[in-house]
Amino acid sequence: MVSILCYLNDNDFHYRIGGYMNWQQEYFETIKSFDVESKAHAYLSYYTAPTIEGIKPSCLVHVPKHLLSDEKTYLTLTKTFQPLKFLPLKECNDRLLLLIYDEKLLTDTLSNKDIRQFLMNFGYQPDANIYDDFHHLLGQFQTSGCPVEIGAFLGYPIDDVKAFAYEPMRPCLCRGYWTVYNQKEKAQAIFEEYDKAKHRVCSQIIEHYNQGGLVA
């Protein structure tokens, strides 16, 4: 069984098992023993935890294809993660790039006036709905690799997204879930909340596993 005793250090959580170690490393070691479906669920849960907890509109996840090797597993996961939804964006060698999102949170985010104006600079329409935006985003991924406006979809502060897009040579204040150009302390507090969400969600998965239950 995995025991997790937490303390905060540099915006990350660690656990002690005969010394200080990174809890994420132990988590991924533990889920190696899960069956494929449970392993896929645990993998996605780690990367989407802030969206699961409702503090981030969406998350971008590179999923190893072997975790989604059959349609049944994929369909089961889409049901398990409801009300979150999956949008496959691109296949990258042995990985699938997924946008996993909360439709209401993301719709509200993309409806923000400043964000809408920013997106219009990349060909998005002023009165588009979320599915129109997805259609355009998919095209952007095909032509641009990873389009700079993806940060707006992920709920990153729009001023930082703009700086990343328009001022690529501008020195940043720090890097975490995104590249920070403004309000470093506020950004680090958000990073901390995302880390806490990951820890809470993953702890629940390990607890359920330790009790002999199926993870997914």
C-alpha positions as protocol buffer text, in pm:
chain_id: "A"
residue {
  index: 1
  type: MET
  ca { x: 0 y: 0 z: 0 }
}
residue {
  index: 2
  type: VAL
  ca { x: 110 y: 354 z: -72 }
}
residue {
  index: 3
  type: SER
  ca { x: 114 y: 597 z: 218 }
}
residue {
  index: 4
  type: ILE
  ca { x: 121 y: 966 z: 129 }
}
residue {
  index: 5
  type: LEU
  ca { x: 234 y: 1221 z: 390 }
}
residue {
  index: 6
  type: CYS
  ca { x: 237 y: 1565 z: 234 }
}
residue {
  index: 7
  type: TYR
  ca { x: 425 y: 1887 z: 280 }
}
residue {
  index: 8
  type: LEU
  ca { x: 448 y: 2185 z: 52 }
}
residue {
  index: 9
  type: ASN
  ca { x: 780 y: 2268 z: -110 }
}
residue {
  index: 10
  type: ASP
  ca { x: 841 y: 2492 z: -412 }
}
residue {
  index: 11
  type: ASN
  ca { x: 479 y: 2460 z: -533 }
}
residue {
  index: 12
  type: ASP
  ca { x: 492 y: 2083 z: -540 }
}
residue {
  index: 13
  type: PHE
  ca { x: 394 y: 1802 z: -309 }
}
residue {
  index: 14
  type: HIS
  ca { x: 619 y: 1527 z: -186 }
}
residue {
  index: 15
  type: TYR
  ca { x: 569 y: 1224 z: 31 }
}
residue {
  index: 16
  type: ARG
  ca { x: 798 y: 1049 z: 273 }
}
residue {
  index: 17
  type: ILE
  ca { x: 869 y: 679 z: 234 }
}
residue {
  index: 18
  type: GLY
  ca { x: 1200 y: 631 z: 406 }
}
residue {
  index: 19
  type: GLY
  ca { x: 1300 y: 983 z: 300 }
}
residue {
  index: 20
  type: TYR
  ca { x: 1171 y: 1264 z: 85 }
}
residue {
  index: 21
  type: MET
  ca { x: 1062 y: 1168 z: -264 }
}
residue {
  index: 22
  type: ASN
  ca { x: 845 y: 1316 z: -534 }
}
residue {
  index: 23
  type: TRP
  ca { x: 495 y: 1177 z: -488 }
}
residue {
  index: 24
  type: GLN
  ca { x: 422 y: 1189 z: -860 }
}
residue {
  index: 25
  type: GLN
  ca { x: 702 y: 940 z: -926 }
}
residue {
  index: 26
  type: GLU
  ca { x: 553 y: 696 z: -677 }
}
residue {
  index: 27
  type: TYR
  ca { x: 205 y: 748 z: -821 }
}
residue {
  index: 28
  type: PHE
  ca { x: 313 y: 656 z: -1173 }
}
residue {
  index: 29
  type: GLU
  ca { x: 509 y: 360 z: -1043 }
}
residue {
  index: 30
  type: THR
  ca { x: 200 y: 239 z: -858 }
}
residue {
  index: 31
  type: ILE
  ca { x: -39 y: 265 z: -1152 }
}
residue {
  index: 32
  type: LYS
  ca { x: 192 y: 49 z: -1364 }
}
residue {
  index: 33
  type: SER
  ca { x: 32 y: -250 z: -1192 }
}
residue {
  index: 34
  type: PHE
  ca { x: -323 y: -144 z: -1287 }
}
residue {
  index: 35
  type: ASP
  ca { x: -514 y: -309 z: -1568 }
}
residue {
  index: 36
  type: VAL
  ca { x: -512 y: -110 z: -1894 }
}
residue {
  index: 37
  type: GLU
  ca { x: -846 y: 63 z: -1842 }
}
residue {
  index: 38
  type: SER
  ca { x: -770 y: 161 z: -1482 }
}
residue {
  index: 39
  type: LYS
  ca { x: -421 y: 272 z: -1579 }
}
residue {
  index: 40
  type: ALA
  ca { x: -562 y: 498 z: -1852 }
}
residue {
  index: 41
  type: HIS
  ca { x: -812 y: 642 z: -1605 }
}
residue {
  index: 42
  type: ALA
  ca { x: -541 y: 708 z: -1345 }
}
residue {
  index: 43
  type: TYR
  ca { x: -310 y: 862 z: -1606 }
}
residue {
  index: 44
  type: LEU
  ca { x: -575 y: 1100 z: -1738 }
}
residue {
  index: 45
  type: SER
  ca { x: -691 y: 1186 z: -1386 }
}
residue {
  index: 46
  type: TYR
  ca { x: -345 y: 1311 z: -1293 }
}
residue {
  index: 47
  type: TYR
  ca { x: -325 y: 1548 z: -1588 }
}
residue {
  index: 48
  type: THR
  ca { x: -686 y: 1665 z: -1577 }
}
residue {
  index: 49
  type: ALA
  ca { x: -728 y: 1701 z: -1200 }
}
residue {
  index: 50
  type: PRO
  ca { x: -766 y: 2083 z: -1202 }
}
residue {
  index: 51
  type: THR
  ca { x: -1048 y: 2047 z: -1456 }
}
residue {
  index: 52
  type: ILE
  ca { x: -1204 y: 1759 z: -1264 }
}
residue {
  index: 53
  type: GLU
  ca { x: -1216 y: 1988 z: -960 }
}
residue {
  index: 54
  type: GLY
  ca { x: -1363 y: 2276 z: -1160 }
}
residue {
  index: 55
  type: ILE
  ca { x: -1077 y: 2523 z: -1126 }
}
residue {
  index: 56
  type: LYS
  ca { x: -950 y: 2504 z: -1486 }
}
residue {
  index: 57
  type: PRO
  ca { x: -1166 y: 2498 z: -1802 }
}
residue {
  index: 58
  type: SER
  ca { x: -960 y: 2238 z: -1985 }
}
residue {
  index: 59
  type: CYS
  ca { x: -637 y: 2041 z: -1991 }
}
residue {
  index: 60
  type: LEU
  ca { x: -416 y: 1930 z: -2276 }
}
residue {
  index: 61
  type: VAL
  ca { x: -293 y: 1572 z: -2241 }
}
residue {
  index: 62
  type: HIS
  ca { x: -51 y: 1365 z: -2450 }
}
residue {
  index: 63
  type: VAL
  ca { x: -182 y: 1012 z: -2401 }
}
residue {
  index: 64
  type: PRO
  ca { x: 29 y: 709 z: -2497 }
}
residue {
  index: 65
  type: LYS
  ca { x: -170 y: 528 z: -2765 }
}
residue {
  index: 66
  type: HIS
  ca { x: -128 y: 192 z: -2597 }
}
residue {
  index: 67
  type: LEU
  ca { x: -350 y: 319 z: -2313 }
}
residue {
  index: 68
  type: LEU
  ca { x: -629 y: 381 z: -2565 }
}
residue {
  index: 69
  type: SER
  ca { x: -559 y: 80 z: -2780 }
}
residue {
  index: 70
  type: ASP
  ca { x: -921 y: -12 z: -2839 }
}
residue {
  index: 71
  type: GLU
  ca { x: -1245 y: 178 z: -2890 }
}
residue {
  index: 72
  type: LYS
  ca { x: -1408 y: 19 z: -2586 }
}
residue {
  index: 73
  type: THR
  ca { x: -1148 y: 166 z: -2349 }
}
residue {
  index: 74
  type: TYR
  ca { x: -1182 y: 510 z: -2505 }
}
residue {
  index: 75
  type: LEU
  ca { x: -1562 y: 506 z: -2487 }
}
residue {
  index: 76
  type: THR
  ca { x: -1553 y: 384 z: -2127 }
}
residue {
  index: 77
  type: LEU
  ca { x: -1322 y: 669 z: -2031 }
}
residue {
  index: 78
  type: THR
  ca { x: -1541 y: 930 z: -2197 }
}
residue {
  index: 79
  type: LYS
  ca { x: -1831 y: 804 z: -1986 }
}
residue {
  index: 80
  type: THR
  ca { x: -1624 y: 777 z: -1668 }
}
residue {
  index: 81
  type: PHE
  ca { x: -1502 y: 1135 z: -1696 }
}
residue {
  index: 82
  type: GLN
  ca { x: -1846 y: 1286 z: -1757 }
}
residue {
  index: 83
  type: PRO
  ca { x: -1945 y: 1567 z: -1737 }
}
residue {
  index: 84
  type: LEU
  ca { x: -1600 y: 1641 z: -1884 }
}
residue {
  index: 85
  type: LYS
  ca { x: -1567 y: 1589 z: -2259 }
}
residue {
  index: 86
  type: PHE
  ca { x: -1286 y: 1473 z: -2486 }
}
residue {
  index: 87
  type: LEU
  ca { x: -1165 y: 1641 z: -2803 }
}
residue {
  index: 88
  type: PRO
  ca { x: -890 y: 1454 z: -2995 }
}
residue {
  index: 89
  type: LEU
  ca { x: -667 y: 1720 z: -3149 }
}
residue {
  index: 90
  type: LYS
  ca { x: -378 y: 1542 z: -3312 }
}
residue {
  index: 91
  type: GLU
  ca { x: -183 y: 1217 z: -3335 }
}
residue {
  index: 92
  type: CYS
  ca { x: 186 y: 1258 z: -3255 }
}
residue {
  index: 93
  type: ASN
  ca { x: 384 y: 941 z: -3329 }
}
residue {
  index: 94
  type: ASP
  ca { x: 291 y: 705 z: -3046 }
}
residue {
  index: 95
  type: ARG
  ca { x: 73 y: 955 z: -2861 }
}
residue {
  index: 96
  type: LEU
  ca { x: -269 y: 1110 z: -2897 }
}
residue {
  index: 97
  type: LEU
  ca { x: -316 y: 1474 z: -2804 }
}
residue {
  index: 98
  type: LEU
  ca { x: -647 y: 1527 z: -2621 }
}
residue {
  index: 99
  type: LEU
  ca { x: -822 y: 1837 z: -2497 }
}
residue {
  index: 100
  type: ILE
  ca { x: -1031 y: 1734 z: -2198 }
}
residue {
  index: 101
  type: TYR
  ca { x: -1270 y: 2009 z: -2102 }
}
residue {
  index: 102
  type: ASP
  ca { x: -1560 y: 2127 z: -1890 }
}
residue {
  index: 103
  type: GLU
  ca { x: -1803 y: 2259 z: -2152 }
}
residue {
  index: 104
  type: LYS
  ca { x: -1964 y: 2527 z: -1934 }
}
residue {
  index: 105
  type: LEU
  ca { x: -1635 y: 2656 z: -1791 }
}
residue {
  index: 106
  type: LEU
  ca { x: -1472 y: 2662 z: -2133 }
}
residue {
  index: 107
  type: THR
  ca { x: -1771 y: 2831 z: -2297 }
}
residue {
  index: 108
  type: ASP
  ca { x: -1762 y: 3101 z: -2029 }
}
residue {
  index: 109
  type: THR
  ca { x: -1387 y: 3141 z: -2074 }
}
residue {
  index: 110
  type: LEU
  ca { x: -1403 y: 3177 z: -2451 }
}
residue {
  index: 111
  type: SER
  ca { x: -1692 y: 3423 z: -2423 }
}
residue {
  index: 112
  type: ASN
  ca { x: -1476 y: 3669 z: -2230 }
}
residue {
  index: 113
  type: LYS
  ca { x: -1447 y: 3992 z: -2430 }
}
residue {
  index: 114
  type: ASP
  ca { x: -1066 y: 4018 z: -2413 }
}
residue {
  index: 115
  type: ILE
  ca { x: -1018 y: 3652 z: -2497 }
}
residue {
  index: 116
  type: ARG
  ca { x: -1263 y: 3672 z: -2786 }
}
residue {
  index: 117
  type: GLN
  ca { x: -1080 y: 3972 z: -2930 }
}
residue {
  index: 118
  type: PHE
  ca { x: -750 y: 3789 z: -2900 }
}
residue {
  index: 119
  type: LEU
  ca { x: -885 y: 3478 z: -3073 }
}
residue {
  index: 120
  type: MET
  ca { x: -1021 y: 3686 z: -3360 }
}
residue {
  index: 121
  type: ASN
  ca { x: -661 y: 3776 z: -3446 }
}
residue {
  index: 122
  type: PHE
  ca { x: -610 y: 3407 z: -3528 }
}
residue {
  index: 123
  type: GLY
  ca { x: -917 y: 3365 z: -3744 }
}
residue {
  index: 124
  type: TYR
  ca { x: -1182 y: 3278 z: -3486 }
}
residue {
  index: 125
  type: GLN
  ca { x: -1521 y: 3437 z: -3544 }
}
residue {
  index: 126
  type: PRO
  ca { x: -1664 y: 3697 z: -3301 }
}
residue {
  index: 127
  type: ASP
  ca { x: -1996 y: 3518 z: -3257 }
}
residue {
  index: 128
  type: ALA
  ca { x: -1868 y: 3159 z: -3274 }
}
residue {
  index: 129
  type: ASN
  ca { x: -1990 y: 2893 z: -3034 }
}
residue {
  index: 130
  type: ILE
  ca { x: -1755 y: 2647 z: -2868 }
}
residue {
  index: 131
  type: TYR
  ca { x: -1792 y: 2391 z: -3148 }
}
residue {
  index: 132
  type: ASP
  ca { x: -1709 y: 2651 z: -3412 }
}
residue {
  index: 133
  type: ASP
  ca { x: -1400 y: 2733 z: -3209 }
}
residue {
  index: 134
  type: PHE
  ca { x: -1306 y: 2365 z: -3189 }
}
residue {
  index: 135
  type: HIS
  ca { x: -1338 y: 2330 z: -3567 }
}
residue {
  index: 136
  type: HIS
  ca { x: -1100 y: 2623 z: -3618 }
}
residue {
  index: 137
  type: LEU
  ca { x: -865 y: 2500 z: -3346 }
}
residue {
  index: 138
  type: LEU
  ca { x: -836 y: 2160 z: -3514 }
}
residue {
  index: 139
  type: GLY
  ca { x: -735 y: 2334 z: -3835 }
}
residue {
  index: 140
  type: GLN
  ca { x: -478 y: 2537 z: -3646 }
}
residue {
  index: 141
  type: PHE
  ca { x: -323 y: 2223 z: -3504 }
}
residue {
  index: 142
  type: GLN
  ca { x: -292 y: 2080 z: -3854 }
}
residue {
  index: 143
  type: THR
  ca { x: -115 y: 2388 z: -3990 }
}
residue {
  index: 144
  type: SER
  ca { x: 66 y: 2534 z: -3688 }
}
residue {
  index: 145
  type: GLY
  ca { x: 180 y: 2240 z: -3481 }
}
residue {
  index: 146
  type: CYS
  ca { x: 69 y: 2372 z: -3143 }
}
residue {
  index: 147
  type: PRO
  ca { x: -103 y: 2708 z: -3196 }
}
residue {
  index: 148
  type: VAL
  ca { x: -13 y: 2986 z: -2952 }
}
residue {
  index: 149
  type: GLU
  ca { x: -378 y: 3062 z: -2878 }
}
residue {
  index: 150
  type: ILE
  ca { x: -422 y: 2725 z: -2708 }
}
residue {
  index: 151
  type: GLY
  ca { x: -337 y: 2901 z: -2382 }
}
residue {
  index: 152
  type: ALA
  ca { x: -670 y: 3084 z: -2400 }
}
residue {
  index: 153
  type: PHE
  ca { x: -852 y: 2749 z: -2418 }
}
residue {
  index: 154
  type: LEU
  ca { x: -655 y: 2622 z: -2121 }
}
residue {
  index: 155
  type: GLY
  ca { x: -759 y: 2911 z: -1899 }
}
residue {
  index: 156
  type: TYR
  ca { x: -420 y: 3078 z: -1874 }
}
residue {
  index: 157
  type: PRO
  ca { x: -420 y: 3455 z: -1798 }
}
residue {
  index: 158
  type: ILE
  ca { x: -483 y: 3629 z: -2127 }
}
residue {
  index: 159
  type: ASP
  ca { x: -207 y: 3887 z: -2072 }
}
residue {
  index: 160
  type: ASP
  ca { x: 46 y: 3604 z: -2043 }
}
residue {
  index: 161
  type: VAL
  ca { x: -99 y: 3429 z: -2348 }
}
residue {
  index: 162
  type: LYS
  ca { x: -69 y: 3752 z: -2546 }
}
residue {
  index: 163
  type: ALA
  ca { x: 290 y: 3806 z: -2434 }
}
residue {
  index: 164
  type: PHE
  ca { x: 380 y: 3451 z: -2535 }
}
residue {
  index: 165
  type: ALA
  ca { x: 218 y: 3500 z: -2875 }
}
residue {
  index: 166
  type: TYR
  ca { x: 334 y: 3852 z: -2957 }
}
residue {
  index: 167
  type: GLU
  ca { x: 657 y: 3896 z: -2761 }
}
residue {
  index: 168
  type: PRO
  ca { x: 844 y: 3564 z: -2782 }
}
residue {
  index: 169
  type: MET
  ca { x: 1177 y: 3728 z: -2690 }
}
residue {
  index: 170
  type: ARG
  ca { x: 1039 y: 3901 z: -2381 }
}
residue {
  index: 171
  type: PRO
  ca { x: 1203 y: 3777 z: -2059 }
}
residue {
  index: 172
  type: CYS
  ca { x: 959 y: 3582 z: -1844 }
}
residue {
  index: 173
  type: LEU
  ca { x: 923 y: 3601 z: -1467 }
}
residue {
  index: 174
  type: CYS
  ca { x: 893 y: 3225 z: -1419 }
}
residue {
  index: 175
  type: ARG
  ca { x: 760 y: 2908 z: -1581 }
}
residue {
  index: 176
  type: GLY
  ca { x: 515 y: 2653 z: -1451 }
}
residue {
  index: 177
  type: TYR
  ca { x: 192 y: 2540 z: -1609 }
}
residue {
  index: 178
  type: TRP
  ca { x: 245 y: 2834 z: -1845 }
}
residue {
  index: 179
  type: THR
  ca { x: 514 y: 3095 z: -1910 }
}
residue {
  index: 180
  type: VAL
  ca { x: 453 y: 3386 z: -1674 }
}
residue {
  index: 181
  type: TYR
  ca { x: 516 y: 3746 z: -1778 }
}
residue {
  index: 182
  type: ASN
  ca { x: 286 y: 3924 z: -1532 }
}
residue {
  index: 183
  type: GLN
  ca { x: 182 y: 3886 z: -1168 }
}
residue {
  index: 184
  type: LYS
  ca { x: 430 y: 3619 z: -1069 }
}
residue {
  index: 185
  type: GLU
  ca { x: 296 y: 3569 z: -716 }
}
residue {
  index: 186
  type: LYS
  ca { x: -61 y: 3526 z: -841 }
}
residue {
  index: 187
  type: ALA
  ca { x: 53 y: 3276 z: -1104 }
}
residue {
  index: 188
  type: GLN
  ca { x: 249 y: 3075 z: -848 }
}
residue {
  index: 189
  type: ALA
  ca { x: -59 y: 3064 z: -625 }
}
residue {
  index: 190
  type: ILE
  ca { x: -256 y: 2918 z: -917 }
}
residue {
  index: 191
  type: PHE
  ca { x: 22 y: 2666 z: -985 }
}
residue {
  index: 192
  type: GLU
  ca { x: -7 y: 2563 z: -620 }
}
residue {
  index: 193
  type: GLU
  ca { x: -383 y: 2515 z: -650 }
}
residue {
  index: 194
  type: TYR
  ca { x: -335 y: 2299 z: -960 }
}
residue {
  index: 195
  type: ASP
  ca { x: -76 y: 2089 z: -775 }
}
residue {
  index: 196
  type: LYS
  ca { x: -310 y: 2049 z: -478 }
}
residue {
  index: 197
  type: ALA
  ca { x: -589 y: 1937 z: -711 }
}
residue {
  index: 198
  type: LYS
  ca { x: -361 y: 1674 z: -863 }
}
residue {
  index: 199
  type: HIS
  ca { x: -264 y: 1551 z: -522 }
}
residue {
  index: 200
  type: ARG
  ca { x: -623 y: 1527 z: -398 }
}
residue {
  index: 201
  type: VAL
  ca { x: -748 y: 1344 z: -707 }
}
residue {
  index: 202
  type: CYS
  ca { x: -455 y: 1104 z: -721 }
}
residue {
  index: 203
  type: SER
  ca { x: -473 y: 1032 z: -347 }
}
residue {
  index: 204
  type: GLN
  ca { x: -835 y: 928 z: -391 }
}
residue {
  index: 205
  type: ILE
  ca { x: -740 y: 695 z: -674 }
}
residue {
  index: 206
  type: ILE
  ca { x: -463 y: 530 z: -469 }
}
residue {
  index: 207
  type: GLU
  ca { x: -691 y: 502 z: -165 }
}
residue {
  index: 208
  type: HIS
  ca { x: -959 y: 335 z: -374 }
}
residue {
  index: 209
  type: TYR
  ca { x: -699 y: 101 z: -522 }
}
residue {
  index: 210
  type: ASN
  ca { x: -562 y: 13 z: -178 }
}
residue {
  index: 211
  type: GLN
  ca { x: -913 y: -78 z: -66 }
}
residue {
  index: 212
  type: GLY
  ca { x: -938 y: -326 z: -350 }
}
residue {
  index: 213
  type: GLY
  ca { x: -1175 y: -133 z: -570 }
}
residue {
  index: 214
  type: LEU
  ca { x: -1151 y: -83 z: -943 }
}
residue {
  index: 215
  type: VAL
  ca { x: -1003 y: 255 z: -1026 }
}
residue {
  index: 216
  type: ALA
  ca { x: -1212 y: 336 z: -1332 }
}
